[in-house]
Amino acid sequence: MDFILDNHETEKKFQQLIKVIRLRQSGEVAAAMNERGISYKMNWGVSLLDLREIAQSYEADHLLALKLWNKQWRETMILATLIDNPEEVSEEQMDFWTKSFENIEIAEQASTNLWVKSKFAFVKALEWCRGKKHLVRFTGVHLIGRLAIADKKAIDEMFEPFFEELTTLAKDKKLYTPIYRSVIGMGSRSKMLNEQCVELAKEFQLSGSENAVKLGESLFEELTSEYFQEQFQE
């Protein structure tokens, strides 16, 4: 990652945010998250709603986002994904942050708030689907779904490389939900992608994996349902 010098204005904003986080802390929320297995080095229990509201008071700021991420608190990392400038995000940063994810929440927040807006999003989603760590693969699959929903300018062919990766990943029980959501997202974009997703669901059902078969059955039922198909009728 590039070495970026700090400055007084950024440090001032950073310290302001640290104070705001402490003021909005909730021990109950942090404890509940801990019980659900969502752990961080430091978690003040500030709600996602509050964090989004806090971020809205700041303009996109790449340097501030890097400082926030380096603090490694739950709240500063989520704020970093909300405040960073997607145009300044590098592939190296995306890899560095993603490989350091310790739970699903931060993976989802980074994917939804920042990665989906990056020009490297499609490339990284494909790469991460082949990652060694579960949370890296989770982020790749989740990002496919976010791109399917949010990137209205992307052509259908840009999603085709994901199908082969999803066929392999469908065997992983831990990826059942993100794969389901991502395939539904792609299958909602157009009639052509819907047909491809239906074929993908059929492939899942032919797998020797119980998880893939179950996933394929659920997807096929949803993708071919009457109410789902109505969106493609002129």
C-alpha positions as a Markdown table, in Angstrom:
| # | Residue | x | y | z |
|---|---|---|---|---|
| 1 | Met | 0.0 | 0.0 | 0.0 |
| 2 | Asp | 1.1 | 3.6 | -0.7 |
| 3 | Phe | 2.6 | 5.5 | 2.2 |
| 4 | Ile | 0.6 | 8.7 | 2.7 |
| 5 | Leu | 1.7 | 11.5 | 5.0 |
| 6 | Asp | -0.6 | 12.6 | 7.7 |
| 7 | Asn | -1.8 | 16.2 | 8.1 |
| 8 | His | -3.2 | 18.4 | 10.8 |
| 9 | Glu | -6.7 | 18.7 | 9.3 |
| 10 | Thr | -7.1 | 14.9 | 9.0 |
| 11 | Glu | -5.9 | 14.4 | 12.5 |
| 12 | Lys | -8.4 | 16.9 | 13.8 |
| 13 | Lys | -11.3 | 15.0 | 12.0 |
| 14 | Phe | -10.0 | 11.7 | 13.2 |
| 15 | Gln | -10.0 | 12.9 | 16.9 |
| 16 | Gln | -13.5 | 14.3 | 16.5 |
| 17 | Leu | -14.7 | 10.9 | 15.2 |
| 18 | Ile | -13.1 | 9.1 | 18.1 |
| 19 | Lys | -15.0 | 11.3 | 20.6 |
| 20 | Val | -18.3 | 10.8 | 18.8 |
| 21 | Ile | -17.8 | 7.0 | 18.8 |
| 22 | Arg | -17.2 | 7.1 | 22.6 |
| 23 | Leu | -20.3 | 9.2 | 23.2 |
| 24 | Arg | -22.6 | 6.9 | 21.2 |
| 25 | Gln | -21.3 | 3.6 | 22.7 |
| 26 | Ser | -23.6 | 0.9 | 23.8 |
| 27 | Gly | -22.3 | -1.9 | 26.1 |
| 28 | Glu | -25.4 | -3.9 | 25.5 |
| 29 | Val | -25.1 | -3.9 | 21.7 |
| 30 | Ala | -21.4 | -4.9 | 22.0 |
| 31 | Ala | -22.2 | -7.7 | 24.4 |
| 32 | Ala | -25.0 | -9.0 | 22.2 |
| 33 | Met | -22.7 | -9.0 | 19.2 |
| 34 | Asn | -20.0 | -10.9 | 21.2 |
| 35 | Glu | -22.6 | -13.6 | 22.1 |
| 36 | Arg | -23.4 | -14.0 | 18.3 |
| 37 | Gly | -19.7 | -14.6 | 17.6 |
| 38 | Ile | -19.0 | -11.2 | 16.0 |
| 39 | Ser | -15.8 | -10.1 | 17.7 |
| 40 | Tyr | -13.4 | -7.2 | 17.2 |
| 41 | Lys | -10.3 | -6.0 | 18.9 |
| 42 | Met | -12.5 | -3.1 | 20.2 |
| 43 | Asn | -16.2 | -2.8 | 19.8 |
| 44 | Trp | -18.1 | 0.2 | 21.3 |
| 45 | Gly | -21.5 | -1.1 | 20.2 |
| 46 | Val | -22.4 | 2.0 | 18.1 |
| 47 | Ser | -25.3 | 1.1 | 15.8 |
| 48 | Leu | -24.9 | 0.9 | 12.0 |
| 49 | Leu | -27.6 | 3.5 | 11.7 |
| 50 | Asp | -25.6 | 5.9 | 13.9 |
| 51 | Leu | -22.4 | 5.2 | 12.0 |
| 52 | Arg | -24.1 | 6.0 | 8.7 |
| 53 | Glu | -25.5 | 9.2 | 10.2 |
| 54 | Ile | -22.0 | 10.2 | 11.5 |
| 55 | Ala | -20.4 | 9.5 | 8.1 |
| 56 | Gln | -22.9 | 11.8 | 6.4 |
| 57 | Ser | -21.3 | 14.8 | 8.1 |
| 58 | Tyr | -18.0 | 14.2 | 6.3 |
| 59 | Glu | -17.0 | 14.5 | 2.7 |
| 60 | Ala | -15.1 | 11.6 | 1.0 |
| 61 | Asp | -11.6 | 11.5 | 2.5 |
| 62 | His | -9.1 | 8.8 | 1.5 |
| 63 | Leu | -6.5 | 9.7 | 4.1 |
| 64 | Leu | -9.0 | 10.0 | 6.9 |
| 65 | Ala | -10.4 | 6.5 | 5.9 |
| 66 | Leu | -6.9 | 5.0 | 6.1 |
| 67 | Lys | -6.3 | 6.5 | 9.6 |
| 68 | Leu | -9.7 | 5.2 | 10.7 |
| 69 | Trp | -9.0 | 1.7 | 9.4 |
| 70 | Asn | -5.6 | 1.6 | 11.1 |
| 71 | Lys | -7.2 | 2.2 | 14.5 |
| 72 | Gln | -8.8 | -1.2 | 14.1 |
| 73 | Trp | -11.9 | -0.5 | 16.2 |
| 74 | Arg | -15.2 | -1.9 | 14.8 |
| 75 | Glu | -16.6 | 1.6 | 14.5 |
| 76 | Thr | -13.6 | 3.2 | 12.9 |
| 77 | Met | -13.3 | 0.4 | 10.3 |
| 78 | Ile | -16.9 | 0.7 | 9.3 |
| 79 | Leu | -16.6 | 4.5 | 9.1 |
| 80 | Ala | -13.6 | 4.0 | 6.9 |
| 81 | Thr | -15.7 | 2.1 | 4.4 |
| 82 | Leu | -18.3 | 4.9 | 4.5 |
| 83 | Ile | -15.9 | 7.8 | 4.2 |
| 84 | Asp | -13.3 | 6.6 | 1.8 |
| 85 | Asn | -13.2 | 7.9 | -1.8 |
| 86 | Pro | -13.8 | 4.9 | -4.1 |
| 87 | Glu | -11.8 | 6.7 | -6.9 |
| 88 | Glu | -8.7 | 6.6 | -4.7 |
| 89 | Val | -9.0 | 3.0 | -3.5 |
| 90 | Ser | -6.3 | 0.8 | -5.0 |
| 91 | Glu | -6.3 | -3.0 | -5.6 |
| 92 | Glu | -3.6 | -3.3 | -2.9 |
| 93 | Gln | -5.8 | -1.6 | -0.3 |
| 94 | Met | -8.8 | -3.8 | -1.3 |
| 95 | Asp | -6.6 | -7.0 | -0.8 |
| 96 | Phe | -5.0 | -5.7 | 2.4 |
| 97 | Trp | -8.3 | -4.9 | 4.1 |
| 98 | Thr | -10.2 | -7.9 | 2.9 |
| 99 | Lys | -7.5 | -10.4 | 4.0 |
| 100 | Ser | -7.6 | -8.8 | 7.5 |
| 101 | Phe | -11.4 | -9.2 | 7.9 |
| 102 | Glu | -12.3 | -11.1 | 11.1 |
| 103 | Asn | -16.0 | -11.5 | 10.8 |
| 104 | Ile | -18.9 | -11.3 | 8.4 |
| 105 | Glu | -20.2 | -7.9 | 9.5 |
| 106 | Ile | -17.1 | -6.0 | 8.4 |
| 107 | Ala | -16.9 | -8.0 | 5.2 |
| 108 | Glu | -20.5 | -7.0 | 4.3 |
| 109 | Gln | -20.0 | -3.4 | 5.3 |
| 110 | Ala | -16.8 | -3.0 | 3.1 |
| 111 | Ser | -18.5 | -4.8 | 0.2 |
| 112 | Thr | -21.7 | -2.8 | 0.4 |
| 113 | Asn | -20.3 | 0.7 | 1.3 |
| 114 | Leu | -17.0 | 0.8 | -0.7 |
| 115 | Trp | -15.8 | -2.2 | -2.8 |
| 116 | Val | -18.9 | -2.2 | -5.0 |
| 117 | Lys | -18.1 | 1.4 | -6.0 |
| 118 | Ser | -14.5 | 0.6 | -7.0 |
| 119 | Lys | -13.4 | 0.2 | -10.6 |
| 120 | Phe | -11.7 | -3.0 | -9.5 |
| 121 | Ala | -14.9 | -4.5 | -8.1 |
| 122 | Phe | -15.5 | -7.2 | -10.8 |
| 123 | Val | -11.9 | -8.3 | -10.9 |
| 124 | Lys | -11.6 | -8.5 | -7.1 |
| 125 | Ala | -14.9 | -10.4 | -6.7 |
| 126 | Leu | -13.6 | -13.1 | -9.1 |
| 127 | Glu | -10.2 | -13.2 | -7.4 |
| 128 | Trp | -11.6 | -13.4 | -3.9 |
| 129 | Cys | -14.0 | -16.3 | -4.8 |
| 130 | Arg | -10.8 | -18.3 | -5.3 |
| 131 | Gly | -9.3 | -17.1 | -2.0 |
| 132 | Lys | -7.8 | -19.4 | 0.6 |
| 133 | Lys | -9.6 | -17.8 | 3.6 |
| 134 | His | -13.3 | -18.3 | 4.2 |
| 135 | Leu | -14.0 | -14.6 | 4.8 |
| 136 | Val | -12.1 | -13.6 | 1.6 |
| 137 | Arg | -14.4 | -16.0 | -0.4 |
| 138 | Phe | -17.4 | -14.8 | 1.5 |
| 139 | Thr | -16.5 | -11.2 | 0.5 |
| 140 | Gly | -16.1 | -12.2 | -3.1 |
| 141 | Val | -19.5 | -13.9 | -3.2 |
| 142 | His | -21.2 | -11.0 | -1.3 |
| 143 | Leu | -19.6 | -8.5 | -3.7 |
| 144 | Ile | -21.1 | -10.3 | -6.7 |
| 145 | Gly | -24.6 | -9.8 | -5.2 |
| 146 | Arg | -23.9 | -6.1 | -4.5 |
| 147 | Leu | -22.7 | -5.6 | -8.1 |
| 148 | Ala | -25.8 | -7.3 | -9.4 |
| 149 | Ile | -28.0 | -5.0 | -7.4 |
| 150 | Ala | -26.1 | -1.7 | -7.5 |
| 151 | Asp | -24.1 | -1.5 | -10.8 |
| 152 | Lys | -26.9 | -0.7 | -13.3 |
| 153 | Lys | -24.4 | 0.2 | -16.0 |
| 154 | Ala | -22.7 | -3.3 | -16.1 |
| 155 | Ile | -23.5 | -5.5 | -19.0 |
| 156 | Asp | -24.8 | -9.0 | -18.5 |
| 157 | Glu | -21.6 | -10.6 | -19.9 |
| 158 | Met | -19.6 | -9.1 | -17.0 |
| 159 | Phe | -21.3 | -11.5 | -14.6 |
| 160 | Glu | -20.6 | -14.7 | -16.7 |
| 161 | Pro | -17.2 | -15.4 | -15.2 |
| 162 | Phe | -18.7 | -15.8 | -11.8 |
| 163 | Phe | -20.8 | -18.9 | -12.7 |
| 164 | Glu | -17.9 | -21.3 | -12.7 |
| 165 | Glu | -16.6 | -20.1 | -9.4 |
| 166 | Leu | -20.1 | -20.3 | -7.8 |
| 167 | Thr | -20.5 | -23.9 | -9.0 |
| 168 | Thr | -17.4 | -24.9 | -6.9 |
| 169 | Leu | -18.3 | -22.7 | -3.9 |
| 170 | Ala | -21.9 | -24.0 | -3.7 |
| 171 | Lys | -20.6 | -27.1 | -1.8 |
| 172 | Asp | -19.6 | -24.8 | 1.1 |
| 173 | Lys | -22.4 | -24.8 | 3.7 |
| 174 | Lys | -21.1 | -21.5 | 5.2 |
| 175 | Leu | -21.6 | -19.8 | 1.8 |
| 176 | Tyr | -25.2 | -20.9 | 1.3 |
| 177 | Thr | -26.9 | -17.6 | 2.1 |
| 178 | Pro | -24.5 | -15.2 | 0.2 |
| 179 | Ile | -24.5 | -17.5 | -2.8 |
| 180 | Tyr | -28.3 | -17.7 | -2.7 |
| 181 | Arg | -28.6 | -13.9 | -2.5 |
| 182 | Ser | -26.0 | -13.2 | -5.2 |
| 183 | Val | -27.6 | -15.6 | -7.7 |
| 184 | Ile | -31.0 | -14.1 | -7.1 |
| 185 | Gly | -29.5 | -10.7 | -7.6 |
| 186 | Met | -28.0 | -11.7 | -10.9 |
| 187 | Gly | -31.2 | -13.5 | -11.9 |
| 188 | Ser | -33.2 | -10.3 | -11.4 |
| 189 | Arg | -31.1 | -8.2 | -13.8 |
| 190 | Ser | -32.4 | -9.5 | -17.1 |
| 191 | Lys | -34.2 | -12.4 | -18.8 |
| 192 | Met | -30.9 | -13.6 | -20.2 |
| 193 | Leu | -29.1 | -13.6 | -16.9 |
| 194 | Asn | -32.2 | -15.2 | -15.3 |
| 195 | Glu | -32.0 | -18.1 | -17.8 |
| 196 | Gln | -28.3 | -18.5 | -17.0 |
| 197 | Cys | -29.0 | -18.5 | -13.3 |
| 198 | Val | -31.7 | -21.2 | -13.8 |
| 199 | Glu | -29.1 | -23.3 | -15.6 |
| 200 | Leu | -26.7 | -22.7 | -12.7 |
| 201 | Ala | -29.3 | -23.9 | -10.2 |
| 202 | Lys | -29.7 | -27.0 | -12.3 |
| 203 | Glu | -26.0 | -27.6 | -12.2 |
| 204 | Phe | -26.0 | -27.3 | -8.4 |
| 205 | Gln | -28.7 | -30.0 | -8.2 |
| 206 | Leu | -26.5 | -32.4 | -10.2 |
| 207 | Ser | -23.6 | -31.9 | -7.7 |
| 208 | Gly | -22.6 | -34.7 | -5.3 |
| 209 | Ser | -22.8 | -32.1 | -2.5 |
| 210 | Glu | -25.9 | -32.1 | -0.3 |
| 211 | Asn | -25.5 | -28.4 | 0.3 |
| 212 | Ala | -25.2 | -27.6 | -3.4 |
| 213 | Val | -28.3 | -29.7 | -4.2 |
| 214 | Lys | -30.4 | -28.0 | -1.5 |
| 215 | Leu | -29.2 | -24.6 | -2.7 |
| 216 | Gly | -29.9 | -25.4 | -6.3 |
| 217 | Glu | -33.5 | -26.6 | -5.5 |
| 218 | Ser | -34.2 | -23.4 | -3.6 |
| 219 | Leu | -32.8 | -21.2 | -6.3 |
| 220 | Phe | -34.6 | -23.0 | -9.1 |
| 221 | Glu | -37.9 | -22.7 | -7.3 |
| 222 | Glu | -37.4 | -18.9 | -6.8 |
| 223 | Leu | -35.9 | -18.1 | -10.2 |
| 224 | Thr | -38.7 | -19.9 | -12.1 |
| 225 | Ser | -41.6 | -18.8 | -10.0 |
| 226 | Glu | -44.4 | -16.9 | -11.6 |
| 227 | Tyr | -44.0 | -13.8 | -9.5 |
| 228 | Phe | -40.3 | -13.7 | -10.2 |
| 229 | Gln | -40.8 | -14.1 | -14.0 |
| 230 | Glu | -43.3 | -11.3 | -14.1 |
| 231 | Gln | -40.6 | -8.7 | -13.9 |
| 232 | Phe | -39.3 | -9.8 | -17.4 |
| 233 | Gln | -42.7 | -9.5 | -19.1 |
| 234 | Glu | -43.1 | -6.5 | -21.4 |
